[in-house]
Amino acid sequence: MTQTTAPATVIVRNRLAIRGVVQGVGFRPHLSRLAVELGLTGTCHNDASCVIAEVEGPESDVIDFERRLVAEAPPLARITSLHSAPVAVIGSVGFVIEPSDQGTGARTMVPPDAAICEDCLRELRDPTDRRYRHPFITCTHCGPRFTIAEDLPYDRPSTTMAGFPLCPECAEEYANPQDRRFHAQPISCHACGPQLSWIQPQRPETKGEEALAAARRVLEEDGIVAVKGVGGYHLFCLATSSAAVRRLRELKHRPHQPFALMVSSLEEAHTVAVVPPAAEQLLTGTERPIVLLKRTPGSSIVDEVAPALDELGVMVAYTPLHHLLLEGLPPLVATSGNAAGEPLAWRDQDAVERLGAIADGFLVHDRPIAVPCDDSVVRWREHGPILIRRSRGYAPLPIQVPNGPVVLAAGADLKNTVTLTRDGQAWTSGHLGDLGDLAARRGQEAAVSQMLRFHQVAPALVVADLHPGYVSRQWATKFAEDLGAPLHLVQHHHAHLAALATEHERLGQPMLGLVLDGTGYGCDAQVWGGELLALEETGRSARRIGHLAELPLPGGDSGVRNPVRLAAAALAELGAPITGLADLNAAEATLFGAPGLWPRTSSAGRLFDVVSALLGVRPRVSYEAQAAVELEALATRAGAGPLLTEPQLSTGEELVLQTQPWLTDLMGLEDDPGRLAYAFHNALADGLARLAVAGAARTGLDTVGLSGGVFANVLLLDLLTPRLTAAGLEVLTHQLVPPGDGGISLGQAAIGLAVAASTTAPASPAGPAQGGE
């Protein structure tokens, strides 16, 4: 009988380079545990560009290791590439996590901050656990990351936890491959971690539990407390107290803009808002943004939290400190630590100086914040949520772009962000605020400096908005001059559309775009804002196909703050009486109630302002887009109204959607303002659909993107999208960056890459025919 011999086991050793979000997320412990389970030997370590591992053992087990390191990666990890190459077998013993080194090549990604995980939350509440009620409990699956990172590779000495040496017990956990805190950089305990302090004028400073108790007492007494979080300061007060909320509004100089809420749990979120099952993941995921949801009728939240609106911004507590603070309290207002128009306070002394006139006391800690990061805001929509502000939890995760040189984009002046590209990835900063404020401008400079330091690159091209008066353009001009790099200028609405195309990896494909916002400097030096653009194949230029009919824009920014003046000028131009306009004073009636040589604008945002004033909804505003936001809320509440005049298109060289007949209709109809508000939304959706369909017929394009801040309007989106799809058009909406100005810098950066890829790119805008550069 012939005997067969089993094939000899082939031993191999592979060297792996793993790139992506693989530092600060428990990735090396993951590799170690997997290697031990499979009986493999080798090493792994961080460098500034990736995780490097060498794995030795039977070939089939090494292949299984490579498959499972991706398939079973830690929850916060995001692997963008895995390169494996054979090296010489050395007969190693065990699997060792080696010290990090700086390495060479492209720098790796810094993970975003992550909300407290369920395991840490259980320990926080367990009296038998040594971290019971530790305000800074964390592990490899949760806690601060981006906001404590000072450099790469992401190790404790490169974070703001470097000043907190580990106690023996924490050090043992940190070194134990079987522990959940194995190589978790932010870990600490009561003995070795950051400490809470309570600071209140004319009272002694207290620490720890006494500090927490003092803050809770002030809140219970209708006071206002400034709390230092992971990325900056919040201002807290009871959301169930009209007196507390009114006082916060007065001191913060924010008379109407809605405040966000913080609740202790998903269960409590259900008591204040209508939470669809699919929205629960947003509220409880690692990103933990503020989610705009329908208010629950009859809840304990006072009307002053979100005046005139039916939505509440709800955020579930995302740090252990928040959970301890909220314990046993009703929902709290949790608004950014700033006065109206200012950037977020995040440095301790600056916070005391700027918030001292608002807060009754400060609950602080001694862990420094390396990178400020405001809360993210998401608006819930059944067809997919809309990012309103992309910041904590999302930044600095990159977005894929074409390979090319390093490009720095300066963004817009409102809702500013900056974007840096490198090696086929675009890093967009968190929300930096409005650059009209000096502190915000300094914040933008700091964000750029931090980005360049992290990535250790110098931009080969700087991109800015076409508007000659933009602060961001002026800054970018000087920055480019100092750097010796070229500056490229991009038209505002072209950048909006390019950001959307980039999200969907379609910048290299021609498409139409309806881009609707408040104002943007047009290629003809006029004020644009209701545009139908055709994005050409490379994305580096866009042609204006059509737009909304122009309306008068009297008074510039003053007119924007007073929609009733815009309405008076629009009616005067139509020859209609202005006597029905609410809150129009005699001086304004004289000045704006007769035709004048006002600047003109195609802005959809200004059209909303006019309609809001015509219907008496919001003749004057105290925050951006207030008139449009309240008009949408009123329309949604009321439901379907009468039909307005059928949309009319002028079909000259450019398509023009005539909007003036609707203004005449709204002034002449006797009906409920809410039903009329809905009628306007419905007519606008119908008109925009006809505009896009006509543009598609002219260009032969069958994809239309919807971008610009107006598309944060869920009612308009839900009325427009089915009309477009019924006409056979593919519709793209934003998923990764906001449709408003917070996404502008991504579009600018992507256009910059397209320009750099062309040897014949113009150095400056080519005028209206080019429509977007």
Secondary structure as GFF3:
##gff-version 3
##sequence-region A 1 773
A	DSSP	beta_strand	11	21	.	.	.	ID=ss1
A	DSSP	alpha_helix	27	38	.	.	.	ID=ss2
A	DSSP	beta_strand	41	46	.	.	.	ID=ss3
A	DSSP	beta_strand	51	58	.	.	.	ID=ss4
A	DSSP	alpha_helix	59	71	.	.	.	ID=ss5
A	DSSP	beta_strand	78	87	.	.	.	ID=ss6
A	DSSP	beta_strand	95	97	.	.	.	ID=ss7
A	DSSP	alpha_helix	118	124	.	.	.	ID=ss8
A	DSSP	three_ten_helix	146	148	.	.	.	ID=ss9
A	DSSP	three_ten_helix	156	158	.	.	.	ID=ss10
A	DSSP	alpha_helix	168	175	.	.	.	ID=ss11
A	DSSP	beta_strand	196	199	.	.	.	ID=ss12
A	DSSP	beta_strand	206	207	.	.	.	ID=ss13
A	DSSP	alpha_helix	208	220	.	.	.	ID=ss14
A	DSSP	beta_strand	225	228	.	.	.	ID=ss15
A	DSSP	beta_strand	233	238	.	.	.	ID=ss16
A	DSSP	alpha_helix	242	252	.	.	.	ID=ss17
A	DSSP	beta_strand	260	263	.	.	.	ID=ss18
A	DSSP	alpha_helix	266	272	.	.	.	ID=ss19
A	DSSP	alpha_helix	277	284	.	.	.	ID=ss20
A	DSSP	beta_strand	290	294	.	.	.	ID=ss21
A	DSSP	three_ten_helix	303	305	.	.	.	ID=ss22
A	DSSP	beta_strand	311	316	.	.	.	ID=ss23
A	DSSP	alpha_helix	320	326	.	.	.	ID=ss24
A	DSSP	beta_strand	332	336	.	.	.	ID=ss25
A	DSSP	alpha_helix	348	355	.	.	.	ID=ss26
A	DSSP	beta_strand	361	365	.	.	.	ID=ss27
A	DSSP	beta_strand	377	379	.	.	.	ID=ss28
A	DSSP	beta_strand	386	389	.	.	.	ID=ss29
A	DSSP	beta_strand	399	400	.	.	.	ID=ss30
A	DSSP	beta_strand	407	409	.	.	.	ID=ss31
A	DSSP	beta_strand	419	422	.	.	.	ID=ss32
A	DSSP	beta_strand	425	428	.	.	.	ID=ss33
A	DSSP	alpha_helix	438	455	.	.	.	ID=ss34
A	DSSP	beta_strand	461	465	.	.	.	ID=ss35
A	DSSP	alpha_helix	471	483	.	.	.	ID=ss36
A	DSSP	beta_strand	487	490	.	.	.	ID=ss37
A	DSSP	alpha_helix	492	503	.	.	.	ID=ss38
A	DSSP	beta_strand	511	521	.	.	.	ID=ss39
A	DSSP	beta_strand	527	535	.	.	.	ID=ss40
A	DSSP	beta_strand	542	548	.	.	.	ID=ss41
A	DSSP	beta_strand	551	552	.	.	.	ID=ss42
A	DSSP	alpha_helix	557	561	.	.	.	ID=ss43
A	DSSP	alpha_helix	563	574	.	.	.	ID=ss44
A	DSSP	alpha_helix	586	592	.	.	.	ID=ss45
A	DSSP	beta_strand	600	601	.	.	.	ID=ss46
A	DSSP	alpha_helix	604	614	.	.	.	ID=ss47
A	DSSP	alpha_helix	626	638	.	.	.	ID=ss48
A	DSSP	beta_strand	648	651	.	.	.	ID=ss49
A	DSSP	beta_strand	655	658	.	.	.	ID=ss50
A	DSSP	alpha_helix	660	668	.	.	.	ID=ss51
A	DSSP	alpha_helix	673	699	.	.	.	ID=ss52
A	DSSP	beta_strand	703	707	.	.	.	ID=ss53
A	DSSP	three_ten_helix	709	712	.	.	.	ID=ss54
A	DSSP	alpha_helix	714	726	.	.	.	ID=ss55
A	DSSP	beta_strand	730	732	.	.	.	ID=ss56
A	DSSP	three_ten_helix	741	743	.	.	.	ID=ss57
A	DSSP	alpha_helix	744	756	.	.	.	ID=ss58
###
